[in-house]
Amino acid sequence: MKNRIFISLLLPAIFLPGAGWAQCPSDIHGVAQLASPPSAGECQAPVQITVTATAGVPSGSNVRLLTQATFGPTQQDIEHLLALGSHEAWLEEQFSMPLRRQLPAMRTLNTLMCKDSDTPNYTETNNDYGRRQIWWEQVLNGEDQLRQRMAFSLSQILVVSDVGELGNYQFGMTDYWDMLLAHSFGNYRDLLEAVTLHPMMGEWLSSIRNRKAVPAENIHPDENYAREILQLFSIGLHQLHLDGTLKKDANGLPIPTYGQTEIKEFARVFTGLIYAGVDRWWKGPWSGAITTQPMVPYEEFHDTDAKTLLNGQVVPAGGDTLTDIRAALDIIFHHPNVPPFISKQLIQRMVTSNPSPAYVERVAQVFVDNGSGERGDLKAVAKAILLDPEARRVHPATAHFGKLREPLLRFSHLWRAFGLTTITRNGILWNEEPCGQGDYELYYMWWLDSLLQKSGQDILGAPSVFNFYQPGFSPSGSAANAGLVAPEFQIASESRLTSTASSMNWQIQASGWNQDSWSIVDLQDEEPWGAAPEFLLKRLNLLLLNGQMTLAEYDVLAAHSRNVLNSNNSEPGDVVRDAIMLIVNSPNYLIQK
């Protein structure tokens, strides 16, 4: 039987192909009329309307767009996108949303959690739980989903991490995230400069207090940032065509973009930066240094001689610290590798691990020129990525289209789709020793600040500058044999997959225990749907699977749901919890298509 598309009277999205359900009165419930479940005695089968695709947005593509561009679709998101009438209108609305910085909220919560320092000159906090709380709060509840998702993608290219020393600088880490938010729809050249001057990057890659050479004292410029801005943040190791494929020499070998000589020259550029707010190069956050403002020049330490950089381009002698840095960043930014190198990684983070060369080239061309002569316009790049035919195609022609869902995106999708309960606390988080600042609400999980150990991923918590996984990682087996990459599989170990699933499943099942000690998935409004498994599965198909549930999946889930519903002492909520748990751990869910 040919696949058929079941369309709601209200919602044009793909549902289950090939099924033959009984008809229901069309004025009671359409297939995807999701405002409320059918009440007792009402029709228990979906309205079936078989149609062909019509002009305009393809059916099913709406929820896929939200999956690619947000931290997970919600009922309200879907309805709002439909009301706007087009993907373009939704994107333009997202682009126009105001920037909401997280640092002010972080400072307020830090005070409520009794984490303010007693030392007058200390300008930092080690409140890692507070930073993550504010991040999750804004990601789960904020309307500016595309900006947040772009910042998340950029954070995995321009990596800093609070693993280690930066765990003591949580205001600075929050400000680094705010910096990514501020530049998510801006220009990549401006973002490169903001990253280069941010004190958290200075600490992470040791460019802060980097000194010019003093051979007599065996002092040489630190090469760390110079190496990583080239290898990871801009041009990569080898020359690329605009479509992201390798350029090769006459012997068929990749052509390097730079060598050790260039690294040494760039290291001389990035000398002479210290913290703002201090008058001595050695001072840090314990003595008045400011971690939430760009680093400032300390000219005594800057190398003012000429530097020969990429392709023989020279930064002339006599420049001051910021003049030399900006000249070097201009040289990097205009290297032909930057458009395909950055564009491909953004596609991988949002849409698919193996974009076709044609897809990469189309986006890279927009990076080169946004249509108005501007290079590096990230707003235009985001739009090109999300509206590209390969991203919007409901049934991609290639079997390897898509990506493994990252652990953080699994959690965020579940929590956004159904809600996550909060707990009211007063004083110090774990023992509630009050300090007179009042109550506060937060997501209370013993593992919120240890997601890296549990799942292999945490926000601004990568184990190294190479992120949680590398964009070219290919697991052994069929993927490697086919010449494909699957970056997220690099952290998909048995222990982490089990730990992630266990955490999610506990939060889902605990909703039936009247659990009030920890934050759990809020399924109160969902529980009535369990009385009508057919409707429940169509709702979950839309919210969790982008309308791509197979008929085989439906048959298994429907049979299980009916068995649960008919079991002794079972309730509709048990059906809901089981169905959600099975779907979010299924292969069809884990691979975002």
C-alpha positions in Angstrom: 0.0 0.0 0.0 1.4 3.4 -0.9 2.1 5.8 1.9 -0.6 8.3 2.6 -0.4 11.5 4.5 -3.0 12.0 7.3 -3.7 15.7 7.7 -5.5 17.3 10.5 -8.4 19.6 9.8 -6.3 22.2 11.6 -2.6 21.1 11.3 -0.8 20.3 8.1 1.8 17.7 9.5 2.6 14.2 8.5 1.1 11.5 10.7 1.0 7.7 10.2 1.2 6.3 6.7 -0.8 3.4 5.5 -3.1 3.0 8.4 -6.8 2.3 8.1 -8.7 3.7 11.0 -12.4 4.2 11.3 -13.9 7.6 10.5 -14.9 10.0 13.3 -17.1 13.0 13.1 -14.9 15.8 11.8 -16.3 18.3 14.2 -15.1 16.4 17.2 -11.4 15.7 16.8 -9.0 15.9 13.9 -5.8 13.8 13.8 -3.7 16.5 15.3 -6.1 18.7 17.2 -3.9 18.7 20.2 -5.6 21.2 22.6 -7.2 18.4 24.7 -7.7 14.6 24.6 -11.1 13.1 23.7 -13.3 12.7 26.6 -15.0 9.5 27.6 -17.5 8.2 25.1 -16.1 10.3 22.3 -14.8 8.8 19.1 -11.6 6.9 19.8 -10.1 6.9 16.2 -8.6 9.7 14.2 -10.1 11.5 11.4 -8.5 10.2 8.2 -8.0 12.6 5.4 -5.8 11.3 2.5 -4.4 14.1 0.5 -1.4 14.8 -1.7 1.2 17.5 -1.0 0.0 21.0 -2.0 1.7 24.2 -2.9 3.5 26.0 -0.1 5.3 24.4 2.9 5.4 20.6 2.6 3.4 18.8 5.3 5.6 17.7 8.2 8.3 20.2 7.6 7.0 22.7 10.2 7.9 20.5 13.2 11.2 19.5 11.6 12.2 23.2 11.3 11.5 23.7 15.0 13.5 20.6 15.8 16.5 22.0 13.9 16.2 25.6 15.0 15.1 25.4 18.7 15.8 23.3 21.8 12.7 21.3 21.0 9.2 21.9 19.6 6.3 22.6 22.0 2.6 22.7 21.3 2.6 26.4 21.4 5.6 26.7 19.0 3.8 24.6 16.4 0.6 26.5 16.6 2.5 29.8 16.4 4.5 28.8 13.4 1.3 27.7 11.6 -0.3 31.0 12.5 2.6 32.9 11.0 2.1 31.0 7.8 5.7 30.4 6.6 9.1 29.4 7.7 10.5 32.7 6.5 8.1 34.7 8.7 9.1 32.6 11.7 12.8 33.2 11.1 12.3 36.9 10.7 10.4 37.0 14.0 13.2 35.1 15.7 15.8 37.5 14.2 13.9 40.5 15.6 13.7 39.2 19.2 15.7 41.3 21.7 18.9 40.0 23.2 18.3 38.7 26.8 21.6 38.4 28.7 21.9 35.8 31.3 24.5 37.5 33.5 22.1 39.8 35.4 19.9 36.8 36.3 23.0 34.8 37.3 24.1 37.6 39.7 20.7 37.7 41.3 20.5 34.0 41.8 24.0 33.9 43.1 23.0 36.3 45.9 19.9 34.3 46.7 22.0 31.1 46.9 24.3 32.8 49.5 27.2 32.6 47.1 28.4 36.2 47.2 32.1 36.6 48.2 33.2 38.0 51.5 36.4 39.3 49.9 35.9 42.9 48.7 38.1 42.6 45.6 36.9 39.2 44.6 34.8 39.6 41.4 33.9 36.0 40.7 31.9 33.0 42.0 32.3 29.2 41.7 28.5 28.8 41.6 28.5 26.3 38.7 25.0 25.1 39.6 23.6 28.6 39.5 25.1 29.2 36.0 23.5 26.0 34.7 20.2 26.8 36.3 20.0 30.2 34.6 21.1 28.6 31.3 18.4 25.9 31.4 15.8 28.4 32.6 16.2 30.7 29.6 16.7 27.8 27.1 13.6 26.0 28.2 11.3 29.0 28.6 12.7 31.7 26.3 11.0 32.7 23.1 14.4 33.6 21.4 15.0 29.9 20.5 16.9 30.4 17.3 19.4 32.8 18.9 19.9 30.4 21.8 20.4 27.5 19.4 22.9 29.4 17.2 24.8 30.3 20.4 24.8 26.6 21.3 26.2 25.7 17.9 28.9 28.4 18.0 29.9 27.3 21.6 30.9 24.0 20.1 33.2 25.7 17.6 34.6 28.5 19.7 35.0 26.3 22.8 35.7 27.4 26.3 35.0 25.2 29.3 34.7 25.4 33.1 36.4 22.1 33.5 39.3 23.0 35.6 40.3 26.6 36.7 37.4 28.3 34.9 35.0 26.5 37.3 35.9 29.3 39.7 34.8 32.0 37.2 31.1 31.3 36.6 30.3 35.0 36.1 32.9 35.1 33.3 31.5 31.9 31.8 28.0 33.3 31.8 29.3 36.4 30.1 31.0 34.3 27.5 27.6 32.7 26.7 26.1 36.2 26.6 28.8 37.2 24.1 27.9 34.3 21.9 24.2 35.3 22.1 25.0 38.9 21.2 26.9 37.8 18.1 24.7 34.9 17.0 23.0 37.0 14.3 25.9 39.4 13.8 29.1 39.2 11.8 31.7 36.4 12.2 34.6 38.8 12.1 33.1 40.7 15.0 32.6 37.4 16.9 36.2 36.4 16.3 37.4 39.6 17.9 35.0 39.3 20.9 36.2 35.7 21.4 39.8 36.8 21.1 39.5 39.5 23.7 37.2 37.6 26.1 39.1 36.9 29.4 37.6 33.4 29.6 39.2 32.5 26.3 42.3 34.2 27.6 42.4 31.9 30.6 41.3 28.8 28.7 44.0 29.1 25.9 46.5 31.1 27.9 46.6 34.3 25.8 46.0 36.4 28.9 49.4 37.7 30.3 51.0 36.4 27.1 54.4 38.2 26.9 56.7 39.1 24.0 60.0 37.2 23.8 62.8 37.8 26.3 65.4 35.3 25.1 67.8 36.1 27.9 65.1 35.0 30.4 63.9 32.1 28.2 60.5 33.8 27.8 58.7 33.1 24.5 55.1 33.9 23.4 52.5 31.3 24.2 51.4 29.5 21.0 48.2 28.0 22.3 45.6 30.5 21.1 47.5 31.2 17.9 47.2 27.5 17.0 43.6 27.0 18.0 42.2 30.1 16.3 43.6 28.8 13.1 42.9 25.1 13.4 39.5 25.2 15.2 38.0 28.7 15.0 38.5 29.7 11.4 40.4 27.9 8.6 41.2 24.4 9.7 44.3 22.3 8.8 43.9 22.0 5.0 42.8 24.1 2.1 39.2 23.7 1.1 37.1 24.3 -1.9 34.0 26.4 -1.3 31.9 23.2 -1.0 34.0 22.0 1.9 35.9 19.3 0.0 39.7 19.1 0.2 42.0 20.8 -2.3 44.9 18.5 -3.2 48.3 18.9 -4.7 49.8 17.2 -7.8 50.4 14.1 -5.7 46.8 13.9 -4.5 47.7 15.1 -1.0 45.8 17.7 1.1 47.4 21.1 1.0 48.2 22.6 4.5 46.8 26.0 5.4 49.6 27.0 7.7 52.7 25.6 9.4 54.7 26.1 12.6 56.3 29.2 11.3 52.9 30.9 11.0 51.9 29.8 14.4 54.9 31.4 15.9 54.2 34.6 14.1 50.5 34.7 15.3 51.7 34.0 18.8 53.6 37.2 18.7 50.4 39.0 17.6 48.5 37.8 20.7 50.9 39.3 23.3 50.1 42.1 25.7 46.6 41.4 27.0 45.6 41.5 30.7 42.4 41.7 32.7 40.3 44.9 32.7 40.2 46.6 36.1 43.8 46.0 37.2 47.0 47.9 37.0 49.4 45.0 37.1 49.7 42.2 34.6 49.7 39.4 37.2 46.4 40.4 38.9 43.4 38.1 38.6 39.7 37.9 39.9 41.0 37.6 43.5 42.4 41.1 43.3 39.9 43.1 41.4 40.3 41.8 37.8 37.0 41.8 35.9 36.1 38.6 34.1 33.0 40.0 32.3 34.8 42.7 30.3 37.2 42.3 27.4 40.9 42.0 28.1 42.8 45.3 27.7 46.3 46.1 26.4 49.5 46.0 28.5 51.7 47.5 25.9 55.0 46.8 27.7 54.4 43.1 27.0 53.4 43.4 23.3 55.7 42.5 20.4 55.8 45.5 18.1 58.0 44.0 15.4 56.6 43.0 12.0 54.8 39.6 11.7 54.4 37.5 8.6 51.1 35.6 8.7 49.0 33.6 6.3 50.1 33.5 2.6 52.9 35.9 3.3 50.7 38.8 4.5 52.5 41.1 6.9 51.4 43.0 9.9 53.8 45.9 9.9 56.1 46.9 12.7 55.2 49.6 15.2 51.6 48.7 15.9 50.0 48.5 19.3 48.3 45.5 20.8 44.8 46.0 19.5 45.9 47.3 16.1 48.0 44.2 15.5 45.3 41.8 16.7 42.7 43.4 14.5 44.9 43.3 11.5 45.6 39.6 12.1 41.9 38.8 12.5 41.2 40.6 9.2 43.7 38.3 7.5 42.2 35.2 9.1 38.6 36.3 8.3 39.3 36.8 4.6 41.0 33.5 4.1 39.0 31.4 1.6 38.6 28.5 4.0 36.5 30.4 6.6 33.2 30.2 4.7 33.1 26.4 4.1 34.9 25.6 7.3 32.4 27.4 9.6 29.3 26.8 7.4 29.7 23.1 7.3 30.1 22.8 11.1 26.9 24.9 11.7 25.0 22.7 9.3 26.3 19.7 11.3 25.2 21.1 14.6 21.7 22.0 13.4 20.6 19.8 10.5 22.7 16.8 9.4 26.2 15.3 10.0 26.9 14.7 6.3 25.6 17.7 4.2 26.2 17.3 0.5 29.0 19.4 -1.0 26.3 21.3 -2.8 24.5 22.2 0.5 27.8 23.4 2.0 28.6 25.5 -1.0 25.2 27.1 -1.1 25.6 28.2 2.6 29.2 29.1 2.1 28.3 31.4 -0.8 26.0 33.3 1.6 28.8 33.5 4.1 31.0 35.1 1.4 28.2 37.5 0.4 24.9 37.9 2.0 23.4 39.5 -1.1 24.4 43.0 0.0 28.1 42.6 -0.2 28.7 41.6 3.4 31.0 38.7 4.3 30.3 36.7 7.4 26.7 37.6 8.1 25.6 34.9 10.6 21.9 35.8 10.3 22.0 35.2 6.6 24.0 32.0 7.1 21.5 30.7 9.7 18.6 31.4 7.2 20.5 29.7 4.4 21.1 26.6 6.5 17.5 26.3 7.7 15.7 27.1 4.4 18.0 25.1 2.2 16.1 22.4 0.2 18.2 19.6 1.9 17.1 20.9 5.3 13.4 21.3 4.4 13.0 18.0 2.4 10.5 15.9 4.4 11.8 12.6 3.0 15.5 13.1 2.2 16.7 11.2 -0.8 19.8 9.9 1.0 19.6 7.2 3.7 22.4 8.9 5.7 20.6 12.3 6.2 20.3 13.5 9.8 22.3 13.4 13.0 22.4 11.7 16.3 20.6 13.8 18.9 23.0 15.3 21.3 22.4 14.5 25.0 21.6 18.1 25.9 19.1 18.3 23.1 17.4 15.1 24.2 17.0 16.6 27.7 15.9 20.0 26.4 13.4 18.5 24.0 11.7 16.4 26.7 11.6 19.2 29.2 10.3 21.8 26.7 7.7 19.5 25.2 6.1 18.7 28.6 7.6 21.0 31.2 10.0 20.5 34.1 8.9 21.1 37.7 10.8 23.5 40.0 11.5 23.4 43.7 11.5 26.3 46.1 14.7 26.8 48.1 16.0 29.3 50.6 19.7 29.9 51.3 22.5 27.6 50.4 21.3 25.1 47.8 22.0 21.7 49.4 21.6 22.3 53.1 19.3 25.4 53.0 21.3 27.6 55.4 19.6 30.9 55.0 21.4 34.2 54.5 18.4 36.5 54.6 18.0 36.9 50.8 14.6 35.1 50.4 13.2 32.2 48.4 14.1 31.2 44.9 12.9 28.5 42.5 15.1 26.3 40.4 15.4 23.0 38.7 16.5 20.7 41.5 18.5 17.7 40.2 21.6 16.2 41.9 23.1 15.8 38.4 22.4 19.2 36.8 26.0 20.3 37.4 27.5 17.0 36.5 25.9 16.3 33.1 29.4 15.8 31.5 30.0 12.7 33.6 26.4 11.5 33.1 25.9 12.1 29.4 29.2 13.2 27.9 28.0 16.7 27.4 27.4 19.9 29.4 27.0 23.5 28.5 30.4 25.2 28.2 31.8 22.1 29.9 33.8 20.3 27.2 36.8 18.3 28.3 39.1 20.1 25.8 39.2 22.8 23.2 38.3 20.0 20.7 34.7 20.1 22.0 32.8 16.9 23.2 33.3 15.4 19.8 35.1 16.3 16.6 33.2 17.2 13.4 35.1 14.6 11.4 34.6 11.7 13.8 33.5 8.5 12.1 32.6 5.4 14.2 34.1 2.2 13.0 31.7 0.0 11.0 29.2 0.9 8.3 29.6 4.7 8.7 33.3 4.6 8.3 33.1 2.1 5.5 30.7 4.4 3.7 33.0 7.4 4.2 30.5 9.1 6.5 31.0 11.0 9.8 28.8 10.9 12.9 30.3 13.3 15.4 27.9 12.8 18.3 28.7 9.0 18.3 32.1 9.9 19.8 30.5 10.3 23.2 27.7 7.7 22.7 29.3 5.1 24.9 27.3 2.3 26.5 27.6 3.8 30.0 26.7 7.3 28.9 23.7 6.2 26.8 22.5 4.1 29.8 23.0 6.9 32.2 21.2 9.4 30.0 18.3 7.1 29.4 18.1 6.2 33.1 18.0 9.9 34.1 15.3 10.7 31.6 13.2 7.6 32.4 13.3 8.3 36.2 12.1 11.9 35.6 9.3 10.5 33.3 8.1 7.7 35.7 8.5 9.8 38.8 5.6 12.0 37.6 3.3 9.2 38.7 4.6 9.1 42.3 3.6 12.6 43.4 7.3 13.3 43.6 8.1 16.7 45.1 11.7 16.3 46.2 13.3 16.6 42.8 12.4 18.2 39.5 10.5 15.8 37.2 8.9 15.9 33.8 5.5 17.6 34.4 2.9 15.2 32.8 -0.2 16.3 34.7 -1.8 17.9 31.7 -0.8 14.9 29.5 -2.2 12.1 31.7 -5.8 12.3 30.4 -4.5 11.4 26.9 -3.7 7.9 28.1 -7.4 7.1 28.0 -7.2 7.3 24.2 -4.0 5.7 23.1 -4.6 6.3 19.4 -4.8 10.0 19.9 -2.0 10.0 22.4 0.4 8.4 19.8 -0.5 10.9 17.2 0.2 13.7 19.7 3.5 12.2 20.6 4.3 11.5 17.0 4.1 15.2 16.3 5.8 16.5 19.5 8.6 14.0 19.6 9.1 12.4 16.1 8.3 15.3 13.7 5.4 13.3 12.4 7.8 10.5 11.2 6.6 7.5 13.3 6.5 4.4 11.1 3.5 2.2 10.9 5.5 -0.7 12.6 6.3 1.6 15.5 2.7 2.7 15.8 1.5 -0.9 15.9 3.9 -1.9 18.7 3.2 1.2 20.7 -0.5 1.0 20.3 -0.6 -2.7 21.3 1.5 -2.0 24.4 -0.5 1.1 25.3 -3.8 -0.8 25.1 -2.3 -3.6 27.3 -1.2 -1.1 29.9 -4.6 0.6 29.9 -6.4 -2.7 30.4 -4.1 -3.9 33.1 -5.3 -4.1 36.7 -4.7 -1.0 38.8 -3.3 0.9 35.8 -4.3 4.5 35.0 -4.2 6.7 31.9 -1.1 8.3 33.2 0.7 5.0 33.1 0.0 4.8 29.4 1.4 8.3 28.8 4.6 7.7 30.8 5.3 4.4 29.1 4.7 5.8 25.6 7.0 8.8 26.1 9.7 6.7 27.7 9.7 4.2 24.8 9.7 6.9 22.1 12.5 9.0 23.5 14.7 5.9 23.7 13.8 4.6 20.3 16.2 4.6 17.3 13.8 6.7 15.2 13.9 9.4 17.9 17.6 9.3 18.6 18.4 10.0 15.0 17.1 13.5 14.1 16.0 13.3 10.5 
